[in-house]
Amino acid sequence: MKRILLSILALASFTGIALADEGMWLPALISQRIGDMQAKGFKLSAEDVYSVNQASLKDAVVLFGGGCTGEIVSDEGLLLTNHHCGYGFIQRHSSVEHDYLKDGFWAMDRSQELPNRGLTVSFLQRMEEVTDQVLKGYDKSMTELQRDSVIRVNSGELVRAAMEEGKGLRASVEALYYGNQYFLFVYKIYRDVRLVGAPPSSIGKFGGDTDNWMWPRHTGDFSIFRIYADKDNEPADYSEDNVPYKPRRFFKISRKGVKEGDFTFVYGCPGSTKEYVMSEEVKYTAEVSDPQKIALRTKRLDIQKKYMNASQAVRIQYSSKNAGVSNAWKKWQGEEKGIKKMKTVAAKQAFERKFNKWAEGTEYEGLVDKLGALYAERNPYFRAQEYYSETVRAIEILSFASGVVSTLERDRSAAPNAESFFKDYYQPIDEETFVAMMEAFDSQMEDRFKPEYFKEKLAEYGSVKAWKDDLFKKTVFTDKAKVSALTSADLESLYEDPAYELYNAFMAWFYEDIRPVVDEANAKIRLANRDYMRGQMAFEPDKAFYPDANLTLRVAYGHVAGYHPADGMYYAPVSTLKGIIEKDNPEIFDYNIPQALRDIYAQGGHDDQAVCFLATNHTSGGNSGSPVINADGNLIGINFDRVWEGTMSDIAFDPEVCRNISLDIRYLLFVVDKIGHASYLFDEMDFAD
């Protein structure tokens, strides 16, 4: 059976033809796609894209932090990524006295580069298929638990062996195609990454929430870091003795610009997609999950913005938090709209009817109905889980209380680190969030999904507001001095603190009443999806199946292209500095550009300065910061977003409107030179033209 399965996978990869520019392809298997890439204009070989024997483009790409991508652009470890990827680190260095978010930051020499505790970058050393090794010892007579045990043991051995190959290595075995195939990924992790430069937020976050996910876009979404290593070029903790990292490969930069039809190639780490799920999963996303999360986050964003607009200090404190809440909020709106516009649910239902007819008399007969029943069983509980995550867990003081108690329980000699929490905490925001979220939980959740503790407290206080007043008055966790003085001797009293008591009661309810049902249903769904994935491959043997994204390195290729968002409308694929000036508004924080930019434009000659461009590359979250490469393999841009009409591409790719948005590398160079006055950085870059 396994041999048949692998033959199906190979057939799907080698002979399939992808629709338009859809697809997130594994670099190790790029030789299977290189013919199509070259036919569309790419001039390099598969070995240039990915190689373990010689330096290749993969060696210039990193997983930045825990969820973005970055690229190396010099032989001295200079790294580019998005402004929003570096935002949290820029914010940590910011204060009212040194507001790097508002004013930008530029190190004028190496001594001024700022270290960032906890920031790492990961270079992929290699990826290899290990399905046979992972499933060694498994046979079909085993239960699913026994299969999982075999996989866990075999994967552990592969990971341990890989990590012993060198210094600073991390390895993981990832399931692809819902567990029909397994790959080993080996990374080298560098831990000394320093901030070199960032434009002011009025450039790096220009347009804010209003422009987020929209086109035309005029955001200079970049930040610059440098990787440091020990004297042997190996990973090391921060030290003044460390030296700039010497990469195996870095990108040359092209200043030719782009035009419609040009070949584009995104090399990055897309986060998560669900391209092969059945209709019930998509229906739940568009009709239940997205709408409820949008409504809840709208309440939170309104509260935050009210206070941020009134105080510079609060704006700095909550800039990163607000961006984190807003990003998914806006994306879900486009996703919901796109799914409905594409009629994705109906399209999947039509596919399922054809699949069911084909499946009659095979091992796949009845599989779609089985999956539908499993989703019906899971979804009410999954909705409660999502509501808990978006309400109770969004109240900062509750999560902080749990974290402090957990710290004291783990290490009874540890003192809570209150400084980092209170640096970015504003109690009035949290109090209003408490009321809004708990009232929403009360009004929107079925009675059977409300913890008894919650019902008792509402009965006791009569309203969420009265409950809030008493909790914030009595809890110790709003007092920085008191929290800093806590020791393990205080644990018994902390267990009765109203903030911890509330969080703990909800957590107990979640782990006892909700999560077991969700986990059990999801386990059954994963098993059925493994069969369904294999069935889809057998049903459509001529289709090119790429694995869903899972934050591992992928290749996506396409071309520069505008699009028609609606009847009678066309969006050109390139935005310019002229558009920034047209949007400029000193009365609105997100559109108040630096005076220096106004002055430069007023001098003339910059109307056609390119800022951003569109292409048809298939991207997702995690692709933020990914290098966008031309046909010659040179850097032309930095991917940072998708258009709003195409955010459903995590579930269904529509070639008519799915476009990724990238910063034109020429605008980055323009800002570094004209705004940052840091053109000395160009001396270490290699320009292709």
Steps between C-alpha positions, in 0.01 A plus 500: 500500500780740590674435167175576316458819704847626416441424134186716515695782664776476241250496214326806640829686531665406173219502246252746642440844359413771753234754418638848426763596759352307791735291711751497786766255390765323705847627401651151527262387227529813286653299215143376443385859437809657346388428145179698553692778676747527213219496246357802681831686488720379786867482395657299782523126561344285771843471662518880520173504693570216743814299562661327794831457320566861403383848594153572360225758537359312801811600696403867470152446651417473872204435721497829692386466860209261532283594207659716229762468229816703435776516239874560513626783277870527580801289588491661845170353615276795412138385506178649363152417619171685546451791737205315652719193557755707692231718657497337843877533532494862383227565756703345782782744431258793488406746773352848516858635496612273213188426296646278230150403387411860423841633396674191361839363595827497307829365631777706344766242580520147642533624859152654483322181389255385768489141634164325533453244773306198380527574129637217286537428131497148359685386188373183336792260463305232321162334458453137409215259463500245786162331460645147500714569808212664690259214428756224560334229707145612423243270347130548426391273784616762753269749665541871437657540846752229418575671168556831679736327741703351215521839329601676823780255577636490146476877457680552830791286384524692172492834680765400755732371231460817294566732794824319579638595158614847605478798731178697543282258305129445540308230317139399459302238314193651335195317368395603151179419316329428835754235597531324167859620470771612745797731459796571728599867524837595650573863594795693639386761753681831553419682825680835471289715268529879526281784378676711237226719362128563483304779334254706705162331532354772277695322224535142631134481604363766265124462464464299821188290538317689226743392227587161651425220247392764245620625161635742396754473780771753584662346806879495540472175694863418575748483784870414495689270735844339512587146604805450720699181565804391694849515348437164329177628339296275730188592702568672833315698765541877484854611571702809417761257365263364234560597137267544200381169359653387170224339291546223246286705260339844495270669252618745241265795469338604174406864443344444156149508640198295395234512233186300437578145393845479660587166659495501881611240750428511875726292723365486854322324783120511453326431829178304458259409222205261467465451128364144507239508780139410434208742470386483865833640621476789253137564587583522872785741425291738288170486687599455865868533585601809301188709579514437876873572524464817292228629732701431815820654370313808379402565862859459620645720227251779568595499868874503431483773237299729726779509755786484249368808321493690830853421620838458333619278786201267461546500122855372546390244759224356284631548146629143468200348679257699290672396178484136607126520567429697185690292247290185528183707551536662159612177335194311626272762347653451156504122542130485588411723207725311257363157594146622440588679176678193361214275615770277644260296713281419201806420286633257761156341537490445124846343512390277790201373302733398217742347746222300666388356168860404412555355848215249483635153559843627612661554839393867475126431482310693769808702598350842423188427703717378786698824497180705493369320808827557684489874432139514620610335825802726547386846389282608798786419736755653267296820496512505882878449484544791258275721711700419812823583317368832365335617825642371828851453366493852355479654848860580585486493879358148501776352285759691701363358826522148363856557380618631837348208689646250254845657540485470879376142477780395265779671690414583857802728526410701191386860522232602246623720217247779532705761315435375147124462559437840655720679245231436239187481716229764534232401749208707362529313167497166680201595715289600200614189314392288799148643487467474122633145475313354797173661393550353153569157648182524706278613214639281222580164660237233555430433866648150476834658402520739795713388797312472828749742654404761239129457570552521876705821478246670276225403741708631790587838346198557279709635211837458335584863581448449874709183481775693322501778761545253785760284321730785399467655846596181686753325275868531586598464134436866412765614749853484361671535838290230662549259211876556504507410869310172463665173602392139508379559856217706348368222277210401722368856509558540125281199430213702651584825320194594288701537178673165532184333629305612193770395255547167674126428504468562127816302428368204701169520312682514168729203573227288659190577293605646165846397389454121546203504262682722249819294520320172455302631202809659346691173534225323309489782243877480448477126444211542255682785325802276452279260310319784323828656387617167361161453338514841331840413355367173364187670366699773318827334398589777253474782754812649661454477875725719713501447878315746721722766655647430845766774543762300312693642207307511172526633147215693337536639150287726284514836326434868557131567434218738584144379551131584469349516853149572369313574181640802321804527726865423434795535736838564340781286647735780616447780752717811521611780729237721339236284670662554839478876454136467394422311822714721725296649785673660802175469697503119487786314671518215248513744204724771646822446304836649606549860392823391333301286258274791413803720439666243274186462293455878475846527345369303202617199304349231721143459369579157357703371796362146535380399848320163479395248237257213449570147379321168474717305745313271737588623850370478854579618851867427566591625154528847651854617432561243227738594218333563166743398227511567126580264214874543561474410868553858620302677772232737371273526803387385841163327531279639776130449431220378279210692350181494704294334227749209493553415867291185459804354316582308820195290411438558130724677247323718244743596220280796406546691828760324714798737505792537737618852584872574514715796588703609197867471600564838339274670755693334782824639355336840456387514865832375637678773304265798509326452836745293704817653353649152540625445145823365646310170512507489120877453514456142618220414257556352155292663224429296190452796266 
